Amino acid sequence: MSKQKRKRTSFTIKQRRDYAKLMVEEGYTVKQVIEISGASQTAVGRWKRQYIQELEGKTPEGKAMTAEQQEIQRLRKELWRAKRDNEILKKAAAIFIAED
């Protein structure tokens, strides 16, 4: 007897957020969302956990679900780029000063 592998399905951030909202805000159970979505129990549980954490203000390591956390991630990336650019400009200025 061989076990058949389940085909892996990809879900967009919006889909994951919508399924998590169903559980957190509408009272759906994990089992109900699994039946609706076809996702694994592990995935659905992870979506719910991440959504709750984001509502509590914790920014995830991966892609955020909520608009607020997505904005925080975008701003952090923008800040990182600005700091990187600033360091590059400092080094360039030091080189030009040293040449004089």
Biopython code that builds the backbone (N, CA, C, O; Angstrom):
import numpy as np
from Bio.PDB.StructureBuilder import StructureBuilder

atoms = [
    (1, "MET", "N", (0.835, -1.188, 0.000)),
    (1, "MET", "CA", (0.000, 0.000, 0.000)),
    (1, "MET", "C", (0.873, 1.242, 0.000)),
    (1, "MET", "O", (1.731, 1.418, 0.864)),
    (2, "SER", "N", (0.649, 2.060, -0.940)),
    (2, "SER", "CA", (1.421, 3.290, -1.006)),
    (2, "SER", "C", (0.528, 4.474, -0.668)),
    (2, "SER", "O", (-0.645, 4.534, -1.038)),
    (3, "LYS", "N", (1.125, 5.398, 0.041)),
    (3, "LYS", "CA", (0.408, 6.630, 0.377)),
    (3, "LYS", "C", (0.456, 7.571, -0.808)),
    (3, "LYS", "O", (1.513, 7.767, -1.406)),
    (4, "GLN", "N", (-0.659, 8.141, -1.143)),
    (4, "GLN", "CA", (-0.664, 9.113, -2.219)),
    (4, "GLN", "C", (-0.362, 10.482, -1.639)),
    (4, "GLN", "O", (-0.919, 10.886, -0.618)),
    (5, "LYS", "N", (0.532, 11.183, -2.314)),
    (5, "LYS", "CA", (0.870, 12.520, -1.868)),
    (5, "LYS", "C", (-0.223, 13.489, -2.279)),
    (5, "LYS", "O", (-0.810, 13.391, -3.357)),
    (6, "ARG", "N", (-0.466, 14.411, -1.393)),
    (6, "ARG", "CA", (-1.443, 15.452, -1.645)),
    (6, "ARG", "C", (-0.799, 16.532, -2.499)),
    (6, "ARG", "O", (0.347, 16.916, -2.263)),
    (7, "LYS", "N", (-1.527, 17.019, -3.483)),
    (7, "LYS", "CA", (-0.985, 18.082, -4.319)),
    (7, "LYS", "C", (-0.909, 19.362, -3.498)),
    (7, "LYS", "O", (-1.879, 19.763, -2.856)),
    (8, "ARG", "N", (0.247, 19.988, -3.530)),
    (8, "ARG", "CA", (0.469, 21.207, -2.767)),
    (8, "ARG", "C", (-0.213, 22.383, -3.461)),
    (8, "ARG", "O", (-0.018, 22.618, -4.653)),
    (9, "THR", "N", (-1.006, 23.106, -2.700)),
    (9, "THR", "CA", (-1.730, 24.250, -3.216)),
    (9, "THR", "C", (-1.124, 25.524, -2.643)),
    (9, "THR", "O", (-0.794, 25.580, -1.458)),
    (10, "SER", "N", (-0.980, 26.524, -3.465)),
    (10, "SER", "CA", (-0.473, 27.818, -2.999)),
    (10, "SER", "C", (-1.640, 28.744, -2.721)),
    (10, "SER", "O", (-2.634, 28.755, -3.447)),
    (11, "PHE", "N", (-1.505, 29.517, -1.662)),
    (11, "PHE", "CA", (-2.536, 30.477, -1.291)),
    (11, "PHE", "C", (-1.907, 31.862, -1.243)),
    (11, "PHE", "O", (-0.790, 32.031, -0.756)),
    (12, "THR", "N", (-2.630, 32.841, -1.748)),
    (12, "THR", "CA", (-2.140, 34.221, -1.706)),
    (12, "THR", "C", (-2.259, 34.741, -0.274)),
    (12, "THR", "O", (-2.943, 34.153, 0.563)),
    (13, "ILE", "N", (-1.585, 35.847, -0.018)),
    (13, "ILE", "CA", (-1.675, 36.487, 1.301)),
    (13, "ILE", "C", (-3.131, 36.841, 1.605)),
    (13, "ILE", "O", (-3.599, 36.656, 2.728)),
    (14, "LYS", "N", (-3.840, 37.348, 0.605)),
    (14, "LYS", "CA", (-5.246, 37.722, 0.803)),
    (14, "LYS", "C", (-6.091, 36.507, 1.170)),
    (14, "LYS", "O", (-6.938, 36.587, 2.059)),
    (15, "GLN", "N", (-5.866, 35.385, 0.493)),
    (15, "GLN", "CA", (-6.622, 34.175, 0.807)),
    (15, "GLN", "C", (-6.339, 33.719, 2.237)),
    (15, "GLN", "O", (-7.257, 33.383, 2.986)),
    (16, "ARG", "N", (-5.060, 33.711, 2.606)),
    (16, "ARG", "CA", (-4.700, 33.291, 3.963)),
    (16, "ARG", "C", (-5.326, 34.212, 4.999)),
    (16, "ARG", "O", (-5.844, 33.755, 6.017)),
    (17, "ARG", "N", (-5.274, 35.524, 4.728)),
    (17, "ARG", "CA", (-5.871, 36.493, 5.654)),
    (17, "ARG", "C", (-7.373, 36.263, 5.768)),
    (17, "ARG", "O", (-7.924, 36.299, 6.868)),
    (18, "ASP", "N", (-8.040, 36.028, 4.638)),
    (18, "ASP", "CA", (-9.488, 35.809, 4.658)),
    (18, "ASP", "C", (-9.855, 34.564, 5.458)),
    (18, "ASP", "O", (-10.822, 34.581, 6.219)),
    (19, "TYR", "N", (-9.092, 33.484, 5.292)),
    (19, "TYR", "CA", (-9.364, 32.261, 6.054)),
    (19, "TYR", "C", (-9.092, 32.482, 7.540)),
    (19, "TYR", "O", (-9.838, 31.988, 8.386)),
    (20, "ALA", "N", (-8.031, 33.218, 7.863)),
    (20, "ALA", "CA", (-7.723, 33.503, 9.262)),
    (20, "ALA", "C", (-8.821, 34.365, 9.882)),
    (20, "ALA", "O", (-9.207, 34.154, 11.032)),
    (21, "LYS", "N", (-9.321, 35.337, 9.116)),
    (21, "LYS", "CA", (-10.414, 36.194, 9.596)),
    (21, "LYS", "C", (-11.658, 35.366, 9.907)),
    (21, "LYS", "O", (-12.347, 35.603, 10.900)),
    (22, "LEU", "N", (-11.933, 34.388, 9.038)),
    (22, "LEU", "CA", (-13.092, 33.527, 9.284)),
    (22, "LEU", "C", (-12.984, 32.864, 10.653)),
    (22, "LEU", "O", (-13.971, 32.776, 11.384)),
    (23, "MET", "N", (-11.795, 32.401, 10.995)),
    (23, "MET", "CA", (-11.613, 31.722, 12.274)),
    (23, "MET", "C", (-11.652, 32.698, 13.444)),
    (23, "MET", "O", (-12.318, 32.443, 14.448)),
    (24, "VAL", "N", (-10.946, 33.802, 13.317)),
    (24, "VAL", "CA", (-10.800, 34.736, 14.437)),
    (24, "VAL", "C", (-12.046, 35.589, 14.630)),
    (24, "VAL", "O", (-12.509, 35.774, 15.755)),
    (25, "GLU", "N", (-12.585, 36.105, 13.540)),
    (25, "GLU", "CA", (-13.680, 37.066, 13.655)),
    (25, "GLU", "C", (-15.076, 36.446, 13.468)),
    (25, "GLU", "O", (-16.061, 36.947, 14.011)),
    (26, "GLU", "N", (-15.148, 35.368, 12.705)),
    (26, "GLU", "CA", (-16.451, 34.768, 12.420)),
    (26, "GLU", "C", (-16.722, 33.484, 13.212)),
    (26, "GLU", "O", (-17.834, 32.956, 13.188)),
    (27, "GLY", "N", (-15.702, 32.990, 13.911)),
    (27, "GLY", "CA", (-15.910, 31.819, 14.755)),
    (27, "GLY", "C", (-15.825, 30.470, 14.052)),
    (27, "GLY", "O", (-16.219, 29.451, 14.620)),
    (28, "TYR", "N", (-15.314, 30.452, 12.822)),
    (28, "TYR", "CA", (-15.138, 29.174, 12.123)),
    (28, "TYR", "C", (-14.069, 28.358, 12.844)),
    (28, "TYR", "O", (-13.141, 28.919, 13.427)),
    (29, "THR", "N", (-14.200, 27.054, 12.802)),
    (29, "THR", "CA", (-13.182, 26.191, 13.394)),
    (29, "THR", "C", (-12.094, 25.910, 12.362)),
    (29, "THR", "O", (-12.280, 26.121, 11.163)),
    (30, "VAL", "N", (-10.965, 25.433, 12.852)),
    (30, "VAL", "CA", (-9.868, 25.060, 11.954)),
    (30, "VAL", "C", (-10.361, 23.999, 10.978)),
    (30, "VAL", "O", (-10.054, 24.051, 9.787)),
    (31, "LYS", "N", (-11.119, 23.047, 11.484)),
    (31, "LYS", "CA", (-11.631, 21.959, 10.647)),
    (31, "LYS", "C", (-12.520, 22.493, 9.521)),
    (31, "LYS", "O", (-12.441, 22.015, 8.389)),
    (32, "GLN", "N", (-13.359, 23.475, 9.826)),
    (32, "GLN", "CA", (-14.232, 24.049, 8.797)),
    (32, "GLN", "C", (-13.419, 24.747, 7.716)),
    (32, "GLN", "O", (-13.728, 24.630, 6.530)),
    (33, "VAL", "N", (-12.384, 25.470, 8.120)),
    (33, "VAL", "CA", (-11.557, 26.174, 7.143)),
    (33, "VAL", "C", (-10.772, 25.182, 6.302)),
    (33, "VAL", "O", (-10.567, 25.412, 5.110)),
    (34, "ILE", "N", (-10.332, 24.086, 6.898)),
    (34, "ILE", "CA", (-9.636, 23.038, 6.140)),
    (34, "ILE", "C", (-10.560, 22.485, 5.059)),
    (34, "ILE", "O", (-10.139, 22.282, 3.920)),
    (35, "GLU", "N", (-11.813, 22.243, 5.417)),
    (35, "GLU", "CA", (-12.784, 21.721, 4.446)),
    (35, "GLU", "C", (-13.053, 22.725, 3.325)),
    (35, "GLU", "O", (-13.173, 22.345, 2.161)),
    (36, "ILE", "N", (-13.145, 23.995, 3.679)),
    (36, "ILE", "CA", (-13.425, 25.034, 2.686)),
    (36, "ILE", "C", (-12.233, 25.240, 1.752)),
    (36, "ILE", "O", (-12.386, 25.325, 0.533)),
    (37, "SER", "N", (-11.039, 25.319, 2.354)),
    (37, "SER", "CA", (-9.851, 25.707, 1.593)),
    (37, "SER", "C", (-9.100, 24.550, 0.961)),
    (37, "SER", "O", (-8.489, 24.698, -0.098)),
    (38, "GLY", "N", (-9.148, 23.401, 1.610)),
    (38, "GLY", "CA", (-8.351, 22.276, 1.138)),
    (38, "GLY", "C", (-6.916, 22.324, 1.627)),
    (38, "GLY", "O", (-6.088, 21.517, 1.205)),
    (39, "ALA", "N", (-6.616, 23.261, 2.512)),
    (39, "ALA", "CA", (-5.264, 23.398, 3.061)),
    (39, "ALA", "C", (-5.058, 22.391, 4.191)),
    (39, "ALA", "O", (-6.013, 21.806, 4.702)),
    (40, "SER", "N", (-3.803, 22.203, 4.565)),
    (40, "SER", "CA", (-3.497, 21.271, 5.645)),
    (40, "SER", "C", (-3.804, 21.904, 6.999)),
    (40, "SER", "O", (-3.924, 23.123, 7.120)),
    (41, "GLN", "N", (-3.927, 21.061, 8.002)),
    (41, "GLN", "CA", (-4.204, 21.539, 9.352)),
    (41, "GLN", "C", (-3.062, 22.424, 9.858)),
    (41, "GLN", "O", (-3.293, 23.430, 10.529)),
    (42, "THR", "N", (-1.848, 22.040, 9.533)),
    (42, "THR", "CA", (-0.680, 22.815, 9.955)),
    (42, "THR", "C", (-0.727, 24.222, 9.363)),
    (42, "THR", "O", (-0.497, 25.206, 10.065)),
    (43, "ALA", "N", (-1.023, 24.309, 8.078)),
    (43, "ALA", "CA", (-1.064, 25.613, 7.404)),
    (43, "ALA", "C", (-2.160, 26.496, 7.988)),
    (43, "ALA", "O", (-1.928, 27.669, 8.280)),
    (44, "VAL", "N", (-3.338, 25.939, 8.156)),
    (44, "VAL", "CA", (-4.465, 26.718, 8.663)),
    (44, "VAL", "C", (-4.183, 27.209, 10.081)),
    (44, "VAL", "O", (-4.486, 28.353, 10.419)),
    (45, "GLY", "N", (-3.609, 26.353, 10.896)),
    (45, "GLY", "CA", (-3.248, 26.750, 12.257)),
    (45, "GLY", "C", (-2.214, 27.867, 12.263)),
    (45, "GLY", "O", (-2.285, 28.790, 13.073)),
    (46, "ARG", "N", (-1.257, 27.771, 11.353)),
    (46, "ARG", "CA", (-0.205, 28.795, 11.237)),
    (46, "ARG", "C", (-0.813, 30.133, 10.794)),
    (46, "ARG", "O", (-0.428, 31.185, 11.305)),
    (47, "TRP", "N", (-1.755, 30.098, 9.853)),
    (47, "TRP", "CA", (-2.401, 31.326, 9.393)),
    (47, "TRP", "C", (-3.126, 32.018, 10.549)),
    (47, "TRP", "O", (-3.020, 33.229, 10.740)),
    (48, "LYS", "N", (-3.857, 31.222, 11.303)),
    (48, "LYS", "CA", (-4.621, 31.768, 12.425)),
    (48, "LYS", "C", (-3.682, 32.381, 13.466)),
    (48, "LYS", "O", (-3.908, 33.494, 13.940)),
    (49, "ARG", "N", (-2.645, 31.652, 13.807)),
    (49, "ARG", "CA", (-1.671, 32.116, 14.800)),
    (49, "ARG", "C", (-1.010, 33.422, 14.339)),
    (49, "ARG", "O", (-0.874, 34.366, 15.118)),
    (50, "GLN", "N", (-0.604, 33.463, 13.073)),
    (50, "GLN", "CA", (0.049, 34.660, 12.540)),
    (50, "GLN", "C", (-0.913, 35.841, 12.546)),
    (50, "GLN", "O", (-0.532, 36.951, 12.920)),
    (51, "TYR", "N", (-2.142, 35.615, 12.141)),
    (51, "TYR", "CA", (-3.127, 36.696, 12.083)),
    (51, "TYR", "C", (-3.361, 37.281, 13.471)),
    (51, "TYR", "O", (-3.413, 38.501, 13.628)),
    (52, "ILE", "N", (-3.502, 36.426, 14.472)),
    (52, "ILE", "CA", (-3.710, 36.885, 15.847)),
    (52, "ILE", "C", (-2.500, 37.682, 16.320)),
    (52, "ILE", "O", (-2.653, 38.734, 16.942)),
    (53, "GLN", "N", (-1.303, 37.187, 16.030)),
    (53, "GLN", "CA", (-0.088, 37.898, 16.429)),
    (53, "GLN", "C", (-0.006, 39.267, 15.761)),
    (53, "GLN", "O", (0.388, 40.246, 16.395)),
    (54, "GLU", "N", (-0.370, 39.336, 14.500)),
    (54, "GLU", "CA", (-0.338, 40.619, 13.801)),
    (54, "GLU", "C", (-1.359, 41.591, 14.386)),
    (54, "GLU", "O", (-1.089, 42.787, 14.493)),
    (55, "LEU", "N", (-2.518, 41.085, 14.762)),
    (55, "LEU", "CA", (-3.515, 41.950, 15.386)),
    (55, "LEU", "C", (-3.006, 42.484, 16.726)),
    (55, "LEU", "O", (-3.390, 43.571, 17.159)),
    (56, "GLU", "N", (-2.142, 41.709, 17.372)),
    (56, "GLU", "CA", (-1.547, 42.130, 18.644)),
    (56, "GLU", "C", (-0.348, 43.053, 18.435)),
    (56, "GLU", "O", (0.244, 43.525, 19.405)),
    (57, "GLY", "N", (0.017, 43.315, 17.174)),
    (57, "GLY", "CA", (1.083, 44.257, 16.872)),
    (57, "GLY", "C", (2.442, 43.634, 16.623)),
    (57, "GLY", "O", (3.428, 44.362, 16.509)),
    (58, "LYS", "N", (2.533, 42.327, 16.534)),
    (58, "LYS", "CA", (3.809, 41.661, 16.287)),
    (58, "LYS", "C", (4.031, 41.517, 14.788)),
    (58, "LYS", "O", (3.197, 40.953, 14.081)),
    (59, "THR", "N", (5.153, 42.026, 14.311)),
    (59, "THR", "CA", (5.472, 41.950, 12.890)),
    (59, "THR", "C", (6.096, 40.587, 12.597)),
    (59, "THR", "O", (7.058, 40.197, 13.260)),
    (60, "PRO", "N", (5.563, 39.856, 11.615)),
    (60, "PRO", "CA", (6.100, 38.525, 11.310)),
    (60, "PRO", "C", (7.414, 38.600, 10.543)),
    (60, "PRO", "O", (7.749, 39.627, 9.954)),
    (61, "GLU", "N", (8.146, 37.498, 10.561)),
    (61, "GLU", "CA", (9.387, 37.401, 9.794)),
    (61, "GLU", "C", (9.081, 37.326, 8.297)),
    (61, "GLU", "O", (9.775, 37.938, 7.485)),
    (62, "GLY", "N", (8.050, 36.580, 7.943)),
    (62, "GLY", "CA", (7.684, 36.424, 6.541)),
    (62, "GLY", "C", (6.746, 37.534, 6.092)),
    (62, "GLY", "O", (6.766, 38.642, 6.627)),
    (63, "LYS", "N", (5.934, 37.217, 5.113)),
    (63, "LYS", "CA", (5.003, 38.204, 4.576)),
    (63, "LYS", "C", (3.847, 38.430, 5.537)),
    (63, "LYS", "O", (3.239, 37.483, 6.037)),
    (64, "ALA", "N", (3.556, 39.691, 5.784)),
    (64, "ALA", "CA", (2.479, 40.069, 6.697)),
    (64, "ALA", "C", (1.120, 39.897, 6.033)),
    (64, "ALA", "O", (0.994, 39.974, 4.811)),
    (65, "MET", "N", (0.100, 39.661, 6.866)),
    (65, "MET", "CA", (-1.266, 39.517, 6.377)),
    (65, "MET", "C", (-2.045, 40.817, 6.490)),
    (65, "MET", "O", (-2.768, 41.196, 5.569)),
    (66, "THR", "N", (-1.899, 41.494, 7.610)),
    (66, "THR", "CA", (-2.703, 42.701, 7.830)),
    (66, "THR", "C", (-2.062, 43.904, 7.149)),
    (66, "THR", "O", (-0.847, 43.953, 6.957)),
    (67, "ALA", "N", (-2.886, 44.857, 6.795)),
    (67, "ALA", "CA", (-2.410, 46.057, 6.098)),
    (67, "ALA", "C", (-1.414, 46.833, 6.955)),
    (67, "ALA", "O", (-0.426, 47.359, 6.444)),
    (68, "GLU", "N", (-1.679, 46.902, 8.259)),
    (68, "GLU", "CA", (-0.787, 47.635, 9.154)),
    (68, "GLU", "C", (0.604, 47.013, 9.174)),
    (68, "GLU", "O", (1.608, 47.719, 9.084)),
    (69, "GLN", "N", (0.658, 45.698, 9.291)),
    (69, "GLN", "CA", (1.943, 45.012, 9.348)),
    (69, "GLN", "C", (2.654, 45.056, 7.993)),
    (69, "GLN", "O", (3.882, 45.116, 7.940)),
    (70, "GLN", "N", (1.892, 45.027, 6.904)),
    (70, "GLN", "CA", (2.491, 45.157, 5.576)),
    (70, "GLN", "C", (3.145, 46.533, 5.436)),
    (70, "GLN", "O", (4.227, 46.653, 4.861)),
    (71, "GLU", "N", (2.485, 47.570, 5.962)),
    (71, "GLU", "CA", (3.033, 48.916, 5.917)),
    (71, "GLU", "C", (4.295, 49.016, 6.765)),
    (71, "GLU", "O", (5.267, 49.652, 6.358)),
    (72, "ILE", "N", (4.288, 48.400, 7.924)),
    (72, "ILE", "CA", (5.482, 48.396, 8.778)),
    (72, "ILE", "C", (6.640, 47.727, 8.050)),
    (72, "ILE", "O", (7.761, 48.234, 8.067)),
    (73, "GLN", "N", (6.375, 46.597, 7.413)),
    (73, "GLN", "CA", (7.433, 45.902, 6.678)),
    (73, "GLN", "C", (7.960, 46.772, 5.532)),
    (73, "GLN", "O", (9.167, 46.825, 5.295)),
    (74, "ARG", "N", (7.062, 47.445, 4.830)),
    (74, "ARG", "CA", (7.471, 48.307, 3.723)),
    (74, "ARG", "C", (8.340, 49.456, 4.230)),
    (74, "ARG", "O", (9.364, 49.779, 3.627)),
    (75, "LEU", "N", (7.931, 50.066, 5.330)),
    (75, "LEU", "CA", (8.687, 51.185, 5.889)),
    (75, "LEU", "C", (10.054, 50.742, 6.419)),
    (75, "LEU", "O", (11.043, 51.463, 6.284)),
    (76, "ARG", "N", (10.100, 49.565, 7.016)),
    (76, "ARG", "CA", (11.388, 49.052, 7.497)),
    (76, "ARG", "C", (12.349, 48.814, 6.331)),
    (76, "ARG", "O", (13.541, 49.107, 6.424)),
    (77, "LYS", "N", (11.818, 48.285, 5.251)),
    (77, "LYS", "CA", (12.644, 48.043, 4.076)),
    (77, "LYS", "C", (13.136, 49.374, 3.494)),
    (77, "LYS", "O", (14.299, 49.507, 3.113)),
    (78, "GLU", "N", (12.238, 50.344, 3.435)),
    (78, "GLU", "CA", (12.598, 51.670, 2.924)),
    (78, "GLU", "C", (13.676, 52.305, 3.803)),
    (78, "GLU", "O", (14.620, 52.905, 3.290)),
    (79, "LEU", "N", (13.540, 52.177, 5.112)),
    (79, "LEU", "CA", (14.544, 52.717, 6.036)),
    (79, "LEU", "C", (15.884, 52.017, 5.836)),
    (79, "LEU", "O", (16.928, 52.668, 5.816)),
    (80, "TRP", "N", (15.860, 50.708, 5.690)),
    (80, "TRP", "CA", (17.092, 49.949, 5.470)),
    (80, "TRP", "C", (17.808, 50.447, 4.207)),
    (80, "TRP", "O", (19.023, 50.640, 4.202)),
    (81, "ARG", "N", (17.029, 50.650, 3.140)),
    (81, "ARG", "CA", (17.614, 51.138, 1.886)),
    (81, "ARG", "C", (18.205, 52.536, 2.053)),
    (81, "ARG", "O", (19.282, 52.821, 1.530)),
    (82, "ALA", "N", (17.511, 53.402, 2.773)),
    (82, "ALA", "CA", (18.003, 54.766, 2.986)),
    (82, "ALA", "C", (19.303, 54.743, 3.785)),
    (82, "ALA", "O", (20.232, 55.493, 3.483)),
    (83, "LYS", "N", (19.372, 53.885, 4.801)),
    (83, "LYS", "CA", (20.606, 53.774, 5.590)),
    (83, "LYS", "C", (21.750, 53.238, 4.735)),
    (83, "LYS", "O", (22.882, 53.714, 4.825)),
    (84, "ARG", "N", (21.443, 52.248, 3.909)),
    (84, "ARG", "CA", (22.460, 51.680, 3.013)),
    (84, "ARG", "C", (22.976, 52.747, 2.051)),
    (84, "ARG", "O", (24.184, 52.886, 1.856)),
    (85, "ASP", "N", (22.056, 53.496, 1.453)),
    (85, "ASP", "CA", (22.446, 54.559, 0.518)),
    (85, "ASP", "C", (23.281, 55.624, 1.220)),
    (85, "ASP", "O", (24.245, 56.139, 0.654)),
    (86, "ASN", "N", (22.909, 55.948, 2.445)),
    (86, "ASN", "CA", (23.649, 56.940, 3.211)),
    (86, "ASN", "C", (25.080, 56.471, 3.462)),
    (86, "ASN", "O", (26.019, 57.260, 3.355)),
    (87, "GLU", "N", (25.248, 55.208, 3.791)),
    (87, "GLU", "CA", (26.593, 54.658, 4.021)),
    (87, "GLU", "C", (27.429, 54.712, 2.744)),
    (87, "GLU", "O", (28.616, 55.038, 2.788)),
    (88, "ILE", "N", (26.818, 54.397, 1.622)),
    (88, "ILE", "CA", (27.520, 54.450, 0.338)),
    (88, "ILE", "C", (27.969, 55.884, 0.046)),
    (88, "ILE", "O", (29.098, 56.105, -0.392)),
    (89, "LEU", "N", (27.091, 56.850, 0.288)),
    (89, "LEU", "CA", (27.425, 58.254, 0.048)),
    (89, "LEU", "C", (28.543, 58.728, 0.977)),
    (89, "LEU", "O", (29.409, 59.498, 0.562)),
    (90, "LYS", "N", (28.527, 58.272, 2.225)),
    (90, "LYS", "CA", (29.595, 58.633, 3.156)),
    (90, "LYS", "C", (30.943, 58.121, 2.653)),
    (90, "LYS", "O", (31.943, 58.838, 2.688)),
    (91, "LYS", "N", (30.956, 56.886, 2.188)),
    (91, "LYS", "CA", (32.204, 56.303, 1.680)),
    (91, "LYS", "C", (32.680, 57.036, 0.432)),
    (91, "LYS", "O", (33.874, 57.285, 0.270)),
    (92, "ALA", "N", (31.751, 57.379, -0.442)),
    (92, "ALA", "CA", (32.120, 58.112, -1.661)),
    (92, "ALA", "C", (32.673, 59.484, -1.307)),
    (92, "ALA", "O", (33.655, 59.930, -1.900)),
    (93, "ALA", "N", (32.056, 60.150, -0.353)),
    (93, "ALA", "CA", (32.527, 61.475, 0.062)),
    (93, "ALA", "C", (33.926, 61.370, 0.662)),
    (93, "ALA", "O", (34.779, 62.222, 0.412)),
    (94, "ALA", "N", (34.156, 60.342, 1.440)),
    (94, "ALA", "CA", (35.482, 60.147, 2.044)),
    (94, "ALA", "C", (36.539, 59.925, 0.967)),
    (94, "ALA", "O", (37.664, 60.410, 1.098)),
    (95, "ILE", "N", (36.197, 59.208, -0.082)),
    (95, "ILE", "CA", (37.140, 58.963, -1.187)),
    (95, "ILE", "C", (37.467, 60.268, -1.902)),
    (95, "ILE", "O", (38.630, 60.536, -2.205)),
    (96, "PHE", "N", (36.439, 61.089, -2.176)),
    (96, "PHE", "CA", (36.669, 62.361, -2.865)),
    (96, "PHE", "C", (37.501, 63.320, -2.018)),
    (96, "PHE", "O", (38.346, 64.044, -2.544)),
    (97, "ILE", "N", (37.264, 63.323, -0.722)),
    (97, "ILE", "CA", (38.026, 64.185, 0.182)),
    (97, "ILE", "C", (39.485, 63.724, 0.229)),
    (97, "ILE", "O", (40.402, 64.546, 0.245)),
    (98, "ALA", "N", (39.690, 62.427, 0.250)),
    (98, "ALA", "CA", (41.054, 61.877, 0.312)),
    (98, "ALA", "C", (41.841, 62.176, -0.965)),
    (98, "ALA", "O", (43.066, 62.289, -0.919)),
    (99, "GLU", "N", (41.162, 62.306, -2.094)),
    (99, "GLU", "CA", (41.838, 62.590, -3.368)),
    (99, "GLU", "C", (42.327, 64.018, -3.443)),
    (99, "GLU", "O", (43.270, 64.311, -4.178)),
    (100, "ASP", "N", (41.694, 64.925, -2.686)),
    (100, "ASP", "CA", (42.089, 66.352, -2.751)),
    (100, "ASP", "C", (43.369, 66.601, -2.062)),
    (100, "ASP", "O", (43.838, 67.739, -2.025)),
]
sb = StructureBuilder()
sb.init_structure("model")
sb.init_model(0)
sb.init_chain("A")
sb.init_seg("    ")
for serial, (resi, resn, name, xyz) in enumerate(atoms, 1):
    if name == "N":
        sb.init_residue(resn, " ", resi, " ")
    sb.init_atom(name, np.array(xyz, "f"), 0.0, 1.0, " ", f" {name:<3s}", serial, name[0])
structure = sb.get_structure()
